[in-house]
Amino acid sequence: MKLTVRQKIFVCMGLLVLILGGAHAVTKQAYMESLFDQFRKEELSAPYLNAPPGEQIEILKTYVSDKMQKLGLGNLVLFLAIGLFVSLWISGVLTIPLRKLVAAIERVAQGDLDVNVPVQSKDEYGKVIQTFNDMTLRLREAEDARRRLVADVAHELRTPLSIMQLKLENAQQTGQYVPPEMLLRLHDEVIRLGLLVEDLHVLSLAEAGRLALDCKPLDLSARLEQIVDDVKMEAEEHGLEMRFYSNTRPVTVMVDARRITQVFINLLTNAIRYTPEGGKISVVMEDKVLERDAVYTCVSVIDTGIGIPAEELAHLFDRFYRVEKARSRHTGGTGLGLSIAHHFVRAHGGFIRVASEPDQGTTFSVYLPSGK
């Protein structure tokens, strides 16, 4: 039977009262018997026996009262001592988990995140300790993510900066005329840096829940048709077929049009990048889809590309994460697109699901709350 801390204290104190009460009753009974035996030996003399009954009763009452006062005082001191000792012991036993937790918290405060307190009960202490262990685990994961982020940002910034530095140093050392082609290359790297910094800024706002959204009613079917038309030329240049399908039109949702457009541009760009020539990309929209006890509009981006290994799926929406085949900066992007899409959709109260099979293709499904 699982007891709460309050119930444990109640049970312990109840047992303490029962033990002390029983001990008091037994002690009093035994003392009364010995008291009458002692009275018989000390007071049953000729004067007592010759006294009137009323006086005999008064003598007995006085004798017993004096003795019981001494007993009561002694029992009070004894039971108080026992009660304090037992209470101290009970409090020590009940606060052992708390003391372990306090020691672990002090270690965390000193910067040691590799702390795990054993969960030895299922009461409130056990729940608090389990919550603490979960918190330290998330702190470790956040610290690891921070370190990876710093390393990734440094890597992404170092490459274009190195290119620009090398080009400028060569131009400075040679003292020759700088051709427009070199300036164009430098400008491309500046644009790359600007886009990376802007993506990081927007992503940080989204993760902190501070992303400002200008939500208005939007005909999602019309917007998706426009997006597909905008990227279809790029798909055709790669030898890909791209189509849009919808089971109903129009479909109105309450979204920030600019942010949602960026979500689907990112998904379609990824699909084009990782689908071999001759493949197909489909954008399928379904309205009034019941998921998680709510109604959503679902838009799926389905490709017949290289697919994603199962072990990689859990990390797809992490910052700078790229599947191993896409590690190149030039073929794999910065690794921020999916993370941005994920946080943009969450900011709208929706979510993204992904399903993939290597060499079979990938499906990204975006669920957005249906418009009223």
Secondary structure, DSSP 8 states (H G I E B T S, - for coil): ----HHHHHHHHHHHHHHHHHHHHHHHHHHHHHHHHHHHHHHH-SHHHHHS-HHHHHHHHHHHHHHHHHHHHHHHHHHHHHHHHHHHHHHHHHHTHHHHHHHHHHHHHHTT----------SSHHHHHHHHHHHHHHHHHHHHHHHHHHHHHHHHHHHHHHHHHHHHHHHHHHH-----HHHHHHHHHHHHHHHHHHHHHHHHHHHHTT------EEEEHHHHHHHHHHHHHHHHHHTT-EEEEEESSS--EEEE-HHHHHHHHHHHHHHHHHTS-TT-EEEEEEEEEEEETTEEEEEEEEEE-SS---GGGGGGTTSTT---GGG-SHHHH--S-HHHHHHHHHHHTT-EEEEEEETTTEEEEEEEEE---
